[in-house]
Each structure stands twice: as structure tokens, then as C-alpha cells.
Amino acid sequence: MTPTPATNPRVLLRQMFDAAVAAAQPALCLPPHLPSPPKGRTIVIGAGKASAAMARALEDHWPGPLEGLVVTRYGYEVPCQRIEIVQAAHPVPDAAGLQAAQRIRDLVTGLTADDLVIALISGGGSSLLVAPGEGLTLADKQAVNAALLASGATISEMNCVRRHLSSIKGGRLGAACHPAQLLTLLISDVPGDNPMDIASGPTVGDSTSCAQALEIIQRYQIALPKAMRTLLDSGAGETVKPADARLANSAVRLITTPQMALEAAAQVARNAGVTPYILGDSLEGESRDVAKVLAGLARQVLVHGQPFNTPCVLLSGGETTVTIKGKGRGGRNVEFLLALGLALADTPGVDAMAGDTDGVDGAEDIAGAILSPDTLARAWSKGMNPRAYLDNNDAHSFFQNLGDSVITGPTLTNVNDFRAILINAPAA
């Protein structure tokens, strides 16, 4: 007899993930936050993996004239009539992102107090909206971005550095909009939902400093070109602070967050007769370390019925990190999942899924993967050594070889990582 979706772990895990992504769609969450049209012009700007879908939702619900430009990741374009959509590279920036940043800055130059700027900002904007600080080149930014991604730094740490090496992030784009009214609509993809960390905060004030950026660079032993070090040492890379008068006419609204997505997934579990527990929407740390902790919790539930009874699902979000030491394809969600599998060692009754809600885990157009109690056994039967794949940071290849990758294509939103560990008492 074929299991029903409610009892098939793989189907239920995928249903929860799909519900999380659906809850964060701009068409659903953006319209309630739109203001009334201004006396003057309405200019729309934006950057991020969800920015094109946000622009389309805005166009569909805006009662007056508007114009603008947003930049999104290649493949994430959504057709718009009045807002131009430009595509650029992520996670390492390219010339298209550089040109888009300059055009966006030009759009908001010379506005009046009667005008309104609506900034549509979502995850991925740090790479897509690239404008090197004074004396820096695109090649400089590409190199430091790649080094940060491989270092194991948290997203907050990476974005602190990015803000201070930019001429558009860290509130600088917001200051350029002055004296126009400015409304920033945010889709959060960062732990803690801090606006200055979402796409490195191009339109919001930044409370961090050049000194803090330098400390992060030193902590992770990242080599800096001389021009970058000079920019930070001199303080010339200092950002726009929250109390800056140029941001006085600015408002910020979070339109959807990782917590909202997890709550949508939790409701799917309840409907299937499984009790959900949201462990947190901002879990951080090395992927494999987080995996070991959650594996221990899953085993405690399964063996002792503590702190939860089965059947249950442990849901979490946030953004783990991977310090790349091997030569594999990376991916923090699949690395978490493979480390979880090794820690559980084929424990019966535990299935799991981890994926990025934007459909891209690391640099791969693969959202994540699904782990089953027999995953390691199937791998060994194919001559695959799971530990070797983990040591090589090559979990994408591991799950792809088993046919367990989760591929969604562009989801047109981004509320960070999704992790679900489904625990059922194994059959007697």
C-alpha cells in the first residue's frame, strides 16, 4: 500500500518546505505595506533575489504612475511593465551588478521632498548591488567576497565588511535619496532580521565601524589589497549612521521573515498529525556543528521521549556557515544534512530536509536535499564514503549521486535556510 502524504516522510518534508517558500512570496506579503502615492514622482529601486518578484507585486497594486529599476540574480527575472529588471551575478558580483548600482544611484539623485522612493531589498543584494569604495576595483570586491564566503564568517560579519568597502551600502543609497521620502520594504534572510544586515543595508543606517570591519578581516586572516586596508585604516570607508539627518524621512518595514515561513511549515505538520517545534529562526554556527547538536536532540526524543514526544518535527531557520577546506561544491544546507546523517548513523525513525528558500544552496542551483534512515547504507552500497564527501565539502555531489537533491528552480523569494527533522517511533 502506498503511504499517504501525511505518513510519507519525504512528501511531508517537501510539503513543509514548499509552504515556507509560499508564505514568503512577495505577491502575498508586499501589498499590505504599500503607502499612498506621493504628490511627486514614485521611484522604485531594489536589489536581491526577490526584488523582481517584489517589483511585480508593487506594480500590480500601485494606483498611480511609477518608474524604476531593480537588480536580481540571473534567472530570477519577473516581467514588469514600468520597472526595469536587470540581472547580475550572485554570490560573487560582476560588471552587470556594478552598472546596475550606478544606474540606481543616478535614479535617486536630485529628487524633491514631494517624491517617494520605494526600495525593495532582499537577500542576495550584497552581491547584486556592487559599488566599490573609493580607490577600489570590482576585482578587489570579487576577491574579498570570495574569501569571505570561504572563511566561515557569519553573514553579519561578512556584511559588516561589505558595508565598509562599498560606496552604496551601509545607508549610502538611503542618504542619496534625500530629501525624498524613502520607504524600504525588506524580505529578511538574516538571523535576527536586522535591517542593516539584509543586503548589507543600502538604505538604512549602520551602527558598525571601520574598526569592526578590520577586526573581522584579521579574525579570519583574509588578505586585503593595499587600497582596501587604507580605506578601512583611514576611516574613509565609514558608513552612514542611524541618526544621520539624511535618513530622517525614511521608514523601514519587514514584510516577511524566516519566522513567518517556519510558522507556515508548522501548520502543514499539524494538519498531518505531527507536532511541530520551532527551535529558532536564527541558528548560526558551522553547519556540521549545528548538525551534531540537533542529531543529539533527535536521538533524545526518539529514545527517551524528551523533551518532546513522537511523532514530531523539529523546525529551524537561520544561516549556518561552512569553512571550506576541501575542493567540493560546497553548500551549507547539504553539508548540515550530511553531517546530521553521519551523527545519526542511520538511526531508524528520523528523516530530515535542509534547503535554502531561494532555491540556491551555496553557488549551486540546488535548494538542498532530503536525508532518510537508509541514506548512508545506500551510499556505501554504491561505493561512496560519506565521511570523505563531508571532508571534501562535497555534500552536493553526495546527495545528487543518490538522487536525493531537492531542485526547485528560482523561488523568487529568500527567507534564509529551512531545516526540518521529522521523528517517528520506528515500527516494532
C-alpha positions in Angstrom: 0.0 0.0 0.0 1.4 3.4 -1.0 1.8 5.7 2.0 -0.4 8.8 2.1 1.4 12.3 2.0 0.7 12.6 5.7 2.7 9.4 6.5 5.3 9.5 3.8 8.2 11.4 5.4 9.7 12.6 2.1 6.4 14.0 0.9 5.6 15.7 4.3 9.1 17.3 4.5 8.8 18.7 1.0 5.2 20.0 1.7 6.6 21.9 4.7 9.4 23.4 2.7 7.0 24.4 -0.1 4.7 26.0 2.5 7.6 28.0 3.9 8.5 29.3 0.5 4.9 30.1 -0.4 4.4 32.1 2.8 7.3 34.4 1.7 6.1 35.2 -1.8 6.1 38.9 -2.5 2.6 38.8 -4.1 1.2 37.7 -0.8 3.2 39.7 1.7 4.1 43.0 0.0 0.7 44.7 -0.9 -0.4 45.3 2.7 2.7 47.5 3.3 2.3 49.9 0.4 1.8 53.6 1.2 -0.4 56.2 -0.6 1.0 57.8 -3.7 3.0 61.0 -3.2 2.5 64.4 -4.6 5.5 64.0 -6.8 7.2 61.1 -8.5 7.4 57.5 -7.3 10.8 55.9 -7.9 11.3 52.1 -7.3 14.7 50.8 -6.7 15.9 47.4 -5.3 18.3 44.6 -5.1 18.1 40.9 -4.2 16.9 37.5 -5.3 13.3 38.5 -4.5 13.5 42.1 -5.9 12.0 41.3 -9.3 9.0 39.5 -7.8 8.6 42.3 -5.3 8.6 44.8 -8.2 5.9 42.9 -10.0 3.7 42.8 -6.8 4.2 46.5 -6.4 3.2 47.2 -10.0 0.1 45.1 -9.7 -1.1 47.0 -6.7 0.1 50.6 -7.3 -2.7 53.1 -8.2 -0.5 55.8 -9.8 2.5 56.4 -12.0 5.8 54.9 -11.1 9.2 54.2 -12.6 12.4 52.5 -11.5 15.0 49.7 -11.7 15.8 46.7 -9.6 18.7 44.2 -9.9 18.2 40.5 -9.3 20.1 37.2 -9.7 20.4 35.7 -13.2 17.4 33.5 -13.7 15.2 35.4 -11.2 13.7 37.9 -13.6 10.0 38.6 -13.4 8.4 40.6 -16.3 7.4 44.1 -15.3 5.8 46.9 -17.4 7.1 50.1 -15.7 10.0 48.9 -13.5 13.2 47.8 -15.4 14.6 44.4 -14.2 18.4 43.9 -14.5 20.1 40.6 -13.8 23.6 40.2 -12.3 25.8 37.6 -10.6 25.5 36.1 -7.2 27.2 35.2 -4.8 30.3 36.8 -6.4 29.5 40.2 -8.1 30.0 41.0 -11.7 30.1 44.0 -14.1 26.3 43.9 -14.6 25.8 44.5 -10.9 28.3 47.3 -10.9 26.5 49.1 -13.8 23.1 48.5 -12.1 24.3 50.1 -8.9 25.4 53.2 -10.7 22.1 53.5 -12.6 20.1 53.0 -9.4 22.1 55.8 -7.6 21.6 58.1 -10.6 17.8 57.4 -10.4 17.5 58.8 -6.9 19.8 61.8 -7.4 18.1 65.2 -7.5 14.7 64.3 -6.1 12.5 66.6 -4.0 10.6 66.3 -0.8 7.4 65.6 -2.8 8.9 62.5 -4.3 8.8 58.9 -2.9 11.4 56.3 -3.2 10.4 52.7 -2.5 13.4 50.4 -2.0 12.7 46.7 -2.5 15.5 44.8 -0.7 16.0 41.1 -0.1 18.8 38.6 0.4 21.5 38.5 -2.2 21.5 42.2 -2.6 25.0 42.5 -1.1 26.5 40.8 -4.2 24.0 42.2 -6.8 24.3 45.8 -5.7 28.1 46.3 -6.0 29.8 49.7 -5.9 33.4 49.6 -4.7 34.5 52.2 -2.2 37.0 55.0 -3.2 40.1 53.6 -4.8 38.8 50.1 -5.1 38.0 48.0 -8.2 35.4 45.4 -9.0 38.2 42.8 -9.0 39.1 43.8 -5.4 35.5 43.3 -4.3 35.2 40.0 -6.1 38.3 38.7 -4.4 37.3 39.7 -0.8 33.8 38.5 -1.4 35.1 35.0 -2.4 37.4 35.0 0.6 34.7 35.9 3.0 32.4 33.2 1.6 35.1 30.5 2.2 36.2 31.8 5.6 33.4 30.6 7.8 32.4 34.1 8.8 28.8 34.7 9.8 26.5 36.6 7.4 26.6 39.5 9.9 30.3 39.6 9.9 30.5 39.4 6.1 28.1 42.2 5.7 29.9 44.4 8.1 33.0 44.2 5.9 31.0 44.6 2.7 29.3 47.8 4.0 32.7 49.5 4.8 34.2 48.6 1.4 31.2 50.0 -0.6 30.1 53.4 -1.8 26.4 52.4 -1.9 25.8 50.0 1.1 25.7 51.0 4.8 23.0 53.6 4.3 24.7 55.5 1.5 22.0 54.8 -1.0 19.4 55.9 1.5 21.3 59.2 2.1 21.4 59.7 -1.7 17.6 59.7 -1.8 17.4 62.8 0.5 15.2 64.9 0.6 12.7 62.5 -0.9 10.5 60.3 1.3 12.1 56.8 1.5 10.3 53.5 2.3 12.3 50.4 2.5 10.4 47.1 2.2 12.5 44.2 3.4 12.4 40.4 3.0 14.7 39.1 5.7 17.2 36.4 5.1 19.4 37.0 8.1 19.4 35.8 11.6 17.8 38.4 13.9 16.2 40.2 11.0 18.5 43.3 11.5 17.8 45.7 8.5 21.4 46.7 8.3 22.4 43.1 7.6 19.8 42.5 4.8 21.7 43.0 1.6 24.2 45.0 3.7 21.7 47.7 4.4 22.0 50.1 1.4 19.1 52.3 2.6 19.4 52.0 6.4 21.8 53.4 9.0 24.7 51.3 10.1 25.9 51.2 13.7 29.1 49.3 13.0 32.5 50.8 12.2 35.6 50.5 10.0 37.5 49.3 13.1 35.0 46.4 13.5 35.3 45.5 9.8 39.1 45.4 10.2 38.8 43.1 13.3 36.7 40.7 11.3 39.3 40.7 8.4 42.0 39.9 10.9 40.0 37.3 12.8 39.5 35.2 9.6 43.0 36.0 8.2 41.7 37.5 5.0 44.3 39.1 2.8 43.4 42.6 1.7 44.7 44.7 -1.2 46.6 47.8 0.0 43.8 50.1 -1.2 41.2 48.2 0.9 43.3 48.3 4.1 43.9 52.1 3.5 40.2 52.7 3.2 39.5 50.9 6.5 42.5 52.2 8.4 41.9 55.8 7.5 38.2 55.7 8.3 37.3 56.8 4.8 35.1 53.8 4.5 32.8 54.8 7.3 29.1 54.3 6.7 26.0 56.4 7.2 24.9 56.2 10.8 21.3 55.8 12.0 21.0 59.3 13.4 22.1 60.9 10.1 19.8 63.7 9.1 19.6 62.4 5.5 17.7 59.4 6.8 15.2 61.4 8.9 12.5 61.0 6.3 12.9 57.2 6.0 10.8 54.3 7.1 11.6 50.6 7.1 9.2 47.7 7.1 9.9 44.0 7.3 7.3 42.4 5.1 8.2 38.8 5.7 10.7 36.9 7.9 12.1 33.4 8.5 9.8 33.0 11.5 6.7 33.6 9.3 8.0 30.9 6.9 8.6 28.4 9.8 5.1 29.0 11.1 3.6 28.2 7.8 5.6 24.9 7.7 4.5 24.2 11.3 0.9 24.4 10.2 1.4 21.8 7.5 2.8 19.4 10.1 -0.1 19.9 12.4 -2.5 19.2 9.6 -0.7 15.9 9.1 -1.0 15.0 12.7 2.7 15.7 13.6 3.5 18.2 16.4 5.9 20.9 15.3 8.5 22.5 17.4 10.3 25.7 16.2 13.7 25.6 17.7 14.7 29.0 16.4 14.7 31.2 13.3 18.3 32.4 13.7 20.5 29.4 14.4 24.1 30.0 13.4 27.4 28.2 13.6 29.4 25.7 11.5 27.0 23.5 9.6 28.5 20.3 10.8 28.5 21.5 14.5 24.8 22.5 14.3 24.1 19.1 12.8 25.8 17.3 15.7 23.7 19.2 18.3 20.4 18.6 16.5 21.3 14.9 16.0 21.7 14.6 19.7 18.4 16.2 20.3 16.6 14.0 17.8 18.1 10.9 19.4 16.9 12.1 22.9 13.4 12.5 21.5 13.4 9.1 19.9 15.0 7.1 22.7 13.6 8.9 25.8 10.6 10.9 24.6 12.4 14.0 25.9 11.9 16.9 25.6 9.2 16.0 23.0 7.1 13.0 22.2 6.9 11.4 18.8 5.7 12.0 16.1 7.2 15.5 15.9 9.2 17.7 13.7 12.0 20.0 14.7 12.0 23.1 12.6 14.7 25.7 12.5 16.0 28.6 10.3 18.9 30.9 10.3 22.2 30.7 8.4 24.9 28.2 9.2 28.4 28.6 7.8 31.0 26.4 6.1 34.7 26.8 6.4 35.8 25.4 3.1 38.9 23.2 3.4 38.1 20.7 0.6 37.6 21.1 -3.2 34.0 20.1 -3.4 30.9 22.0 -4.5 30.0 23.4 -1.0 26.5 24.2 0.2 25.8 24.9 3.9 22.4 23.1 3.9 23.6 19.9 2.3 26.7 20.0 4.5 24.5 20.2 7.5 22.4 17.3 6.2 25.3 15.0 5.5 26.9 15.8 8.9 23.5 15.1 10.5 23.3 11.7 8.7 26.8 10.8 10.0 25.9 11.8 13.5 22.6 9.8 13.4 24.3 6.8 11.8 21.2 5.5 10.1 19.1 5.9 13.3 15.6 4.4 12.4 12.7 6.8 12.5 14.5 10.0 11.6 14.1 11.8 8.3 15.3 15.3 7.5 15.4 18.0 4.9 17.5 21.1 4.7 17.3 23.7 1.9 17.7 27.4 1.1 14.4 29.1 0.5 15.8 30.9 -2.5 16.4 27.6 -4.3 20.2 28.1 -4.3 22.4 26.4 -1.7 25.9 27.9 -1.9 26.7 28.5 -5.6 24.6 25.6 -6.8 21.1 25.8 -8.5 20.0 23.2 -6.0 17.9 24.1 -3.0 19.1 21.3 -0.7 18.4 17.6 -0.1 16.5 15.0 1.9 18.0 12.6 4.4 16.5 9.2 5.1 17.4 6.5 7.7 18.9 4.4 4.9 20.9 7.2 3.2 24.3 6.1 4.5 23.6 2.5 3.7 22.6 3.3 0.1 25.8 5.4 -0.2 28.0 2.6 1.0 26.3 0.2 -1.4 27.3 2.5 -4.3 30.9 2.6 -3.1 30.5 6.1 -1.7 32.3 7.1 1.5 30.0 9.7 3.3 32.8 10.9 5.5 35.1 11.5 2.6 32.4 13.6 0.9 32.0 15.7 4.0 35.7 16.2 4.5 35.9 17.4 0.9 32.9 19.9 1.4 31.2 18.0 -1.4 27.8 17.1 0.0 26.0 18.4 -3.2 27.7 15.6 -5.1 26.9 13.1 -2.4 23.1 13.7 -2.4 23.0 14.2 -6.2 24.6 10.8 -6.7 21.8 9.2 -4.5 19.0 11.1 -6.3 18.2 12.9 -3.1 18.8 16.5 -4.2 15.9 19.0 -3.9 15.7 21.2 -7.0 13.1 24.0 -7.1 14.4 26.4 -9.7 14.1 30.1 -8.8 11.7 30.5 -5.9 11.6 34.4 -6.3 11.9 34.9 -2.5 14.6 34.4 0.2 13.9 33.9 3.9 17.1 32.0 4.6 17.7 28.4 5.4 15.0 25.8 6.2 15.7 22.7 8.3 13.2 20.1 9.3 13.9 16.9 11.3 10.9 14.5 11.3 11.0 12.0 14.1 8.7 9.0 14.2 8.9 6.0 16.5 10.1 3.2 14.3 7.8 0.2 13.7 8.2 -2.6 16.2 
